[in-house]
Amino acid sequence: MASWNRKKDSAPYETAELIISGIIPIFLIVIGTVGNLISIIVLLNKENRRTSTNIYLIFLCLMDTISLYQWNLSNAIYTFTDGQKQIWGQSLFICKLSQFFPFYTLHTSAIFLTFVELDRACLLRSRWYKIKVARPRVAFIICVIILLILFILNGFLFGLGFEYSTYDNSTGTTQTTVACYYSLNIGFNNFFNIQYAWIHLVIMYFLPFTIIIVCTLFTIKKLIFRQISTNDQLAISAQRNRRISLMLLLMCLIYAVCTVPNRLCFSIFANLIIGHDYTDTVFLATNTLMYTRNAMNALFLYISVHGFQQYIRKIVLRCLGKQLNKVDPRNHTMTKDYMIGTTIGEKQFGMRINKFLQ
């Protein structure tokens, strides 16, 4: 893995870095947090949480929200304070957390996205999977197992980082400094920089991309070549599955577009990039781009799932307590009603979303 530390650059690059690592990250935090939390609320609806795909989506949104803060907030503070203040590295404990959470949240996010695609592909092609495995309880257990396995796999990162003291002759004081991402054990350092770099590539890229590509091909074959029917109900079901599959395909495509440039810069072209005035700008840009996908889950649901916009609107209105005044045409009197349906209408709406997501 490339070793990189930010430095002071010339004016044009500093301006670009202010936007890339200061303004945009704050925007991603706000939009991503609100969008992911709304998505979780909608997916936790009594009707919606009955599908296994939605359970994986809930965990995906949760880990994406945590991931947003690790990189974006710390770099925004560093940028706005001109490097004088930072969240991570102030103590050895915080330093160890800063080493663990970036990889852990990125890995869990990639695996949950993979399971969303895998679950949808298996639902379309396997009746046994639909009956035995595609259950909310089973999906929840699988998610917990994923979290535990990746926690154990990335747990060695807590072993990195150490404190060392330096004596200042001018002031006669001893200053303690924290070194993150390094160990006094040379073998441990080599494992992190060489072997773990490949482990990171497998979990973050090779494994997800392989499974997603295979699942996408099977899904396309199932929906395009075998879902041709004159039956209206089957035709509607096929159209619904196509929309869901298109949403998942779009999510995976955006994942590739947002994450691959980061790995190319840090793993393949790192030696060519390091040592120039644009080094910080390029690395910061690819990191910010990588975390952009974590803020886009609500957008995918918004443009793909029928009624998601109305559902969000209903949640906002309930939070704000707003009501719509209506005029009764029979007696020309003012009546109050919520802008989104009645209780029966809300139930039917939830059932339609649940049926769509199945």
C-alpha positions as a printed Julia matrix, in Angstrom:
358×3 Matrix{Float64}:
   0.0     0.0     0.0
   1.23    3.46   -0.84
   2.54    5.54    2.06
   1.26    9.08    1.64
   1.2    12.17    3.84
  -0.41   15.48    2.94
   1.75   18.56    2.48
   1.35   22.24    1.61
   0.92   22.76   -2.14
   0.72   25.73   -4.48
  -2.41   27.89   -4.62
  -4.31   26.18   -7.48
  -3.95   22.74   -5.9
  -4.8    24.02   -2.42
  -8.02   25.5    -3.8
  -8.91   22.22   -5.48
  -8.14   20.33   -2.28
 -10.38   22.69   -0.29
 -13.28   21.69   -2.51
 -12.39   18.0    -2.8
 -11.52   17.28    0.83
 -13.47   20.04    2.61
 -16.69   21.16    0.96
 -17.68   17.98   -0.88
 -17.09   15.67    2.15
 -19.36   17.81    4.35
 -22.01   17.65    1.63
 -21.61   13.86    1.41
 -21.94   13.49    5.18
 -25.2    15.46    5.32
 -26.79   13.95    2.2
 -25.51   10.44    2.92
 -26.57   10.39    6.56
 -30.07   11.7     5.86
 -30.53    9.47    2.82
 -29.25    6.29    4.48
 -31.27    6.85    7.63
 -34.45    7.46    5.63
 -33.71    4.33    3.61
 -33.28    2.32    6.82
 -36.56    3.69    8.2
 -38.42    2.77    5.02
 -36.83   -0.68    4.8
 -37.6    -1.33    8.49
 -41.29   -0.85    7.77
 -43.27   -3.88    8.96
 -44.1    -4.89    5.42
 -40.7    -4.16    3.86
 -38.47   -5.95    6.36
 -40.06   -9.29    5.49
 -37.75   -9.75    2.49
 -34.17  -10.96    2.75
 -32.92   -8.45    0.15
 -34.11   -5.58    2.32
 -32.23   -6.95    5.34
 -28.98   -6.82    3.38
 -29.87   -3.31    2.18
 -30.45   -2.18    5.78
 -26.99   -3.37    6.86
 -25.5    -1.82    3.71
 -27.01    1.58    4.53
 -25.89    1.3     8.16
 -22.26    0.53    7.36
 -22.19    3.15    4.59
 -23.33    5.78    7.11
 -20.53    4.88    9.54
 -18.03    4.81    6.69
 -18.91    8.35    5.62
 -17.69    9.86    8.88
 -14.37    8.07    9.11
 -12.82    9.67    6.01
 -14.91   12.7     5.15
 -15.23   14.31    8.57
 -11.58   13.87    9.53
 -10.31   15.3     6.23
 -12.79   18.16    6.26
 -11.56   19.24    9.7
  -7.94   18.87    8.59
  -8.61   20.98    5.48
 -10.58   23.77    7.16
  -8.02   24.13    9.96
  -5.05   23.98    7.56
  -3.77   20.83    9.21
  -3.73   22.3    12.73
  -6.5    20.04   14.06
  -7.44   16.46   13.29
  -9.72   13.8    14.73
  -7.46   10.8    14.41
  -3.94   10.45   15.81
  -4.51   12.5    18.96
  -4.1     9.42   21.15
  -2.97    5.83   20.65
  -6.49    4.5    21.19
  -8.02    6.83   18.59
  -5.14    6.04   16.28
  -5.95    2.32   16.45
  -9.62    3.01   15.75
  -8.65    5.1    12.73
  -6.67    2.15   11.37
  -9.44   -0.38   11.85
 -12.67    1.36   10.82
 -11.7     2.47    7.27
 -10.98   -1.08    6.14
 -13.74   -2.67    8.22
 -16.51   -0.39    6.96
 -15.33   -0.58    3.34
 -15.11   -4.38    3.47
 -18.51   -4.88    5.1
 -20.11   -2.44    2.66
 -18.64   -4.3    -0.32
 -19.76   -7.71    0.98
 -23.29   -6.54    1.82
 -23.65   -5.04   -1.65
 -22.48   -8.36   -3.07
 -25.05  -10.27   -1.0
 -27.81   -7.95   -2.2
 -26.98   -8.88   -5.79
 -26.47  -12.56   -4.93
 -29.75  -12.75   -3.03
 -31.71  -11.26   -5.93
 -30.1   -13.59   -8.47
 -30.8   -16.68   -6.34
 -34.4   -15.6    -5.75
 -34.98  -15.46   -9.5
 -33.39  -18.83  -10.29
 -33.83  -21.11   -7.26
 -37.13  -22.07   -5.71
 -35.28  -23.92   -2.92
 -33.34  -20.76   -2.06
 -36.56  -18.74   -2.01
 -38.21  -21.17    0.41
 -35.3   -22.16    2.67
 -32.75  -19.33    2.64
 -34.48  -16.1     1.54
 -35.93  -15.38    4.96
 -35.38  -12.24    7.06
 -34.15  -14.26   10.04
 -31.62  -16.18    7.94
 -30.49  -12.97    6.22
 -30.02  -11.29    9.62
 -27.89  -14.21   10.87
 -25.79  -14.09    7.68
 -25.23  -10.35    8.18
 -24.09  -10.87   11.78
 -21.71  -13.64   10.66
 -20.27  -11.32    7.99
 -19.69   -8.6    10.57
 -17.95  -11.03   12.93
 -15.76  -12.64   10.25
 -14.58   -9.29    8.88
 -14.03   -8.0    12.43
 -11.71  -10.94   13.11
  -9.99  -10.58    9.74
  -9.32   -6.87   10.21
  -8.72   -7.09   13.96
  -4.95   -7.27   13.56
  -5.06   -3.58   12.58
  -5.47   -2.77   16.27
  -1.9    -4.0    16.64
  -0.55   -1.2    14.48
   0.36    2.2    15.91
   2.73    3.13   18.71
   3.87    6.1    20.77
   7.38    7.5    20.89
   8.92   10.41   22.79
  11.26   13.14   21.57
  13.21   15.62   23.67
  13.15   19.3    22.67
  16.46   20.91   23.66
  15.14   24.46   23.19
  12.28   24.06   25.66
  13.64   21.23   27.76
  10.43   19.24   27.44
   9.61   15.76   26.22
   6.95   15.46   23.54
   4.98   12.27   22.91
   4.01   11.51   19.32
   1.67    8.85   17.95
   2.65    6.96   14.78
  -0.33    5.4    13.01
  -0.24    2.57   10.44
   3.22    1.51   11.61
   4.58   -1.09   13.99
   7.92   -1.59   15.71
   7.71   -5.17   14.48
   9.19   -5.27   10.96
   7.38   -8.49   10.08
   4.09   -6.94   11.12
   4.79   -3.9     8.94
   5.63   -6.09    5.96
   2.42   -8.1     6.4
   0.32   -4.92    6.41
   2.05   -3.45    3.37
   2.26   -6.6     1.25
   0.03   -9.53    2.25
  -2.8    -7.44    3.66
  -2.78   -5.27    0.55
  -3.75   -8.36   -1.45
  -6.35   -9.37    1.14
  -7.85   -5.91    0.8
  -7.96   -6.25   -2.99
  -9.71   -9.63   -2.77
 -12.38   -8.51   -0.29
 -12.92   -5.07   -1.77
 -12.65   -5.8    -5.49
 -11.89   -9.3    -6.82
 -14.49  -11.25   -4.84
 -17.36   -8.72   -5.13
 -16.77   -8.02   -8.82
 -16.61  -11.73   -9.69
 -19.82  -12.61   -7.85
 -21.64   -9.51   -9.07
 -20.72  -10.13  -12.72
 -21.83  -13.79  -12.55
 -25.08  -12.89  -10.78
 -25.78  -10.11  -13.27
 -25.33  -12.46  -16.22
 -27.66  -15.05  -14.68
 -30.21  -12.35  -13.88
 -30.14  -10.96  -17.41
 -30.54  -14.44  -18.87
 -33.48  -15.17  -16.58
 -35.34  -11.9   -17.07
 -34.72  -11.2   -20.74
 -34.7   -14.63  -22.35
 -37.08  -16.57  -20.11
 -39.57  -14.05  -18.77
 -41.64  -13.77  -21.94
 -45.29  -14.45  -21.13
 -48.72  -13.44  -22.3
 -50.09  -13.72  -18.78
 -50.65  -10.21  -17.38
 -49.66  -11.11  -13.83
 -46.45  -12.79  -14.93
 -45.68   -9.87  -17.24
 -46.1    -7.38  -14.37
 -43.92   -9.54  -12.1
 -41.22   -9.75  -14.79
 -41.31   -5.99  -15.26
 -41.0    -5.47  -11.51
 -38.03   -7.83  -11.32
 -36.38   -6.02  -14.22
 -36.64   -2.69  -12.4
 -35.14   -4.15   -9.23
 -32.36   -5.87  -11.17
 -31.66   -2.63  -13.03
 -31.35   -0.81   -9.71
 -28.89   -3.41   -8.4
 -26.93   -3.35  -11.64
 -26.72    0.43  -11.41
 -25.53    0.21   -7.79
 -22.8    -2.24   -8.78
 -21.76   -0.13  -11.76
 -21.46    2.99   -9.6
 -19.5     0.94   -7.06
 -16.96    0.02   -9.75
 -16.73    3.57  -11.11
 -16.24    5.06   -7.63
 -13.79    2.55   -6.16
 -11.53    1.35   -8.98
  -9.74    4.72   -9.55
  -8.76    4.77   -5.88
  -7.13    1.36   -6.05
  -5.41    2.15   -9.34
  -3.84    5.27   -7.84
  -2.77    3.66   -4.56
  -1.65    0.26   -5.85
  -0.56    0.56   -9.49
   0.28    4.19  -10.24
   1.34    5.25   -6.73
   5.04    5.59   -7.56
   4.21    7.75  -10.57
   1.9    10.05   -8.58
   3.88   10.52   -5.36
   6.35   13.4    -5.31
   4.46   15.94   -7.44
   2.44   19.07   -6.65
  -0.73   17.27   -7.69
  -0.13   14.23   -5.45
  -2.46   15.34   -2.66
  -5.12   16.45   -5.12
  -5.2    13.11   -6.95
  -5.21   10.95   -3.82
  -7.82   13.1    -2.09
 -10.01   13.11   -5.2
  -9.98    9.31   -5.53
 -10.71    8.86   -1.82
 -13.63   11.28   -1.92
 -14.95    9.58   -5.06
 -14.75    6.2    -3.36
 -16.89    7.37   -0.45
 -19.39    9.07   -2.76
 -21.08    5.73   -3.4
 -21.79    5.37    0.33
 -24.1     8.39    0.1
 -26.1     7.24   -2.93
 -28.26    4.37   -1.58
 -31.34    6.53   -1.15
 -30.95    7.82   -4.7
 -31.0     4.28   -6.11
 -34.14    3.42   -4.17
 -35.71    6.75   -5.05
 -35.38    6.33   -8.8
 -36.03    2.58   -8.94
 -38.65    1.55   -6.37
 -42.21    2.58   -7.13
 -43.64    4.81   -4.4
 -40.37    5.43   -2.56
 -40.69    9.17   -3.19
 -44.16    9.22   -1.64
 -42.95    7.16    1.29
 -40.14    9.63    2.0
 -42.63   12.47    1.71
 -44.89   10.79    4.23
 -42.02   10.4     6.72
 -41.01   14.04    6.34
 -44.59   15.21    6.86
 -44.95   13.09    9.96
 -41.72   14.51   11.37
 -42.79   18.07   10.64
 -46.39   17.44   11.69
 -47.69   19.25    8.63
 -51.27   18.86    7.46
 -53.02   19.96    4.32
 -56.16   22.06    4.47
 -58.82   20.88    2.04
 -62.15   22.38    1.01
 -65.15   20.09    1.21
 -67.0    20.63   -2.11
 -70.33   19.7    -0.53
 -70.47   22.45    2.08
 -67.43   24.61    1.14
 -65.92   24.16    4.61
 -62.27   23.67    5.42
 -61.19   20.18    6.49
 -57.82   18.84    7.53
 -56.2    15.74    6.1
 -52.69   14.42    5.68
 -51.22   14.8     2.23
 -50.4    11.1     2.02
 -53.48    8.88    2.18
 -55.43    7.35    5.01
 -54.5     4.47    7.25
 -55.92    1.97    4.76
 -54.12    3.69    1.92
 -50.84    3.59    3.85
 -51.24   -0.12    4.47
 -51.96   -0.81    0.83
 -48.97    1.35   -0.12
 -46.67   -0.63    2.16
 -47.98   -3.89    0.73
 -47.33   -2.68   -2.82
 -43.71   -1.8    -1.94
 -43.22   -5.15   -0.26
 -44.67   -6.99   -3.25
 -42.43   -4.97   -5.56
 -39.3    -5.8    -3.6
 -40.01   -9.54   -3.57
